[in-house]
């Protein structure tokens, strides 16, 4: 028994030594962490002291119970709790700021003495205010002053954050934006048509860079949760619950297009029921894809699948396939030869309307699918939308929280100039910025409206001059032909997806170069109206037009 006791005792001794060593290591780690925390606080205290009235750049963050933190922009500086939260306004959360104050290294708490927007606007030359660049600078300076005033505690209620509010700060900011847009419009006009001595490309560039610097902080000021400048559009991102019930009902009328095979696991495209037996989709779904080895197909070679979706709880119900009639409905049959070759242009749009073929022994349309309404009126920039379809050919998905990035039709003048300024600001730093802006200008051409007003209409020269609406959404291959719905009004179909951004696996910001491209319903209806064989669709009651 003695050897056994010695072994047990030895094991206990080893365990004790191990615990003691682990305790020493833990203490060393804690001391190391404490030393690093103190060193980081010292760096922040020194940065605040050396910056003085210039301030340290960073953002104010909200915590629970009305407390706040300061997050410096420099990655080597620590986040610090605010010691005097009463000196911080909720309006200051979000924008980039220059913060002044003193840090207590022992507690890590920051006492704020002052903060303001971290926007550097060169002073305008009073003698050159007739020049667009200096006019823009003056407007930007006044806007920054108004926003800074609104950041003071008690200066403005957080319930009136919207840029469309009647507050003095919102009013001054709107006026500043209008002045900057007008200055940009004047500078661009001087360099178009017949450029003369008034053309100064450097002025255009200065205004664009200034707006690119300013607009994010303006958006963050009026909506700190926003990073896509939605606040500048004057739209909200909250909806009545019944709208989501409508989306669920919409999904029953969205169909997948696929080959009639036994194992129907992958959809080729998406479409939507728009009549008792009519389906709207993208024409290129029939044209095939030579790069993927997919040959052209006539309508009867494909099926539409209802109920290609996942049920609550994860169950996957049986899909409901329906055959298509051989004869296409639109575009006219004589144009399908070019359609199947993918020769889309300003005269041949990338859309197709096909008819479901009746079959003995089962209903034409299964379950609760009903035709969706089509909206004639085009959307505005920033309007909220959603897309239903079959990304990557998989089961149905809803792509919500999407926005119109480039409208199909925009009123000429200030509104179009504002759109162009935003687009050019997105292109800052791009080596082909001039070429891209040239294609932008060539794509938006003037058209006289019904009441004599002039609109700019988007027919993208990069897509053969086809009508377009650019949207911000997270879509994939397989969404082609899928319906885009208006989220705010009647929730009707406003377009179908034709082309998307490349799926690279990383987050991409929308720009003129890359965005999801939609064929507007308005353009489809105009095309139907232009041909004798398809015009009856607009008058015989088959389509629900809004």
Secondary structure as GFF3:
##gff-version 3
##sequence-region A 1 546
A	DSSP	alpha_helix	2	51	.	.	.	ID=ss1
A	DSSP	three_ten_helix	52	54	.	.	.	ID=ss2
A	DSSP	beta_strand	56	62	.	.	.	ID=ss3
A	DSSP	three_ten_helix	64	66	.	.	.	ID=ss4
A	DSSP	beta_strand	68	72	.	.	.	ID=ss5
A	DSSP	beta_strand	80	82	.	.	.	ID=ss6
A	DSSP	three_ten_helix	85	87	.	.	.	ID=ss7
A	DSSP	three_ten_helix	90	92	.	.	.	ID=ss8
A	DSSP	beta_strand	97	104	.	.	.	ID=ss9
A	DSSP	beta_strand	109	117	.	.	.	ID=ss10
A	DSSP	three_ten_helix	126	128	.	.	.	ID=ss11
A	DSSP	alpha_helix	132	150	.	.	.	ID=ss12
A	DSSP	three_ten_helix	158	160	.	.	.	ID=ss13
A	DSSP	alpha_helix	168	189	.	.	.	ID=ss14
A	DSSP	alpha_helix	201	222	.	.	.	ID=ss15
A	DSSP	three_ten_helix	230	233	.	.	.	ID=ss16
A	DSSP	alpha_helix	241	252	.	.	.	ID=ss17
A	DSSP	beta_strand	254	259	.	.	.	ID=ss18
A	DSSP	beta_strand	269	273	.	.	.	ID=ss19
A	DSSP	beta_strand	278	281	.	.	.	ID=ss20
A	DSSP	alpha_helix	284	287	.	.	.	ID=ss21
A	DSSP	three_ten_helix	290	292	.	.	.	ID=ss22
A	DSSP	three_ten_helix	299	301	.	.	.	ID=ss23
A	DSSP	beta_strand	302	306	.	.	.	ID=ss24
A	DSSP	three_ten_helix	312	314	.	.	.	ID=ss25
A	DSSP	beta_strand	320	323	.	.	.	ID=ss26
A	DSSP	three_ten_helix	333	335	.	.	.	ID=ss27
A	DSSP	alpha_helix	336	340	.	.	.	ID=ss28
A	DSSP	beta_strand	352	355	.	.	.	ID=ss29
A	DSSP	beta_strand	384	389	.	.	.	ID=ss30
A	DSSP	three_ten_helix	391	393	.	.	.	ID=ss31
A	DSSP	beta_strand	397	406	.	.	.	ID=ss32
A	DSSP	beta_strand	409	411	.	.	.	ID=ss33
A	DSSP	alpha_helix	414	426	.	.	.	ID=ss34
A	DSSP	alpha_helix	433	443	.	.	.	ID=ss35
A	DSSP	beta_strand	444	448	.	.	.	ID=ss36
A	DSSP	beta_strand	454	460	.	.	.	ID=ss37
A	DSSP	three_ten_helix	461	463	.	.	.	ID=ss38
A	DSSP	beta_strand	466	467	.	.	.	ID=ss39
A	DSSP	beta_strand	469	472	.	.	.	ID=ss40
A	DSSP	beta_strand	483	486	.	.	.	ID=ss41
A	DSSP	beta_strand	493	499	.	.	.	ID=ss42
A	DSSP	beta_strand	516	520	.	.	.	ID=ss43
A	DSSP	alpha_helix	521	529	.	.	.	ID=ss44
A	DSSP	alpha_helix	532	535	.	.	.	ID=ss45
A	DSSP	three_ten_helix	536	538	.	.	.	ID=ss46
###
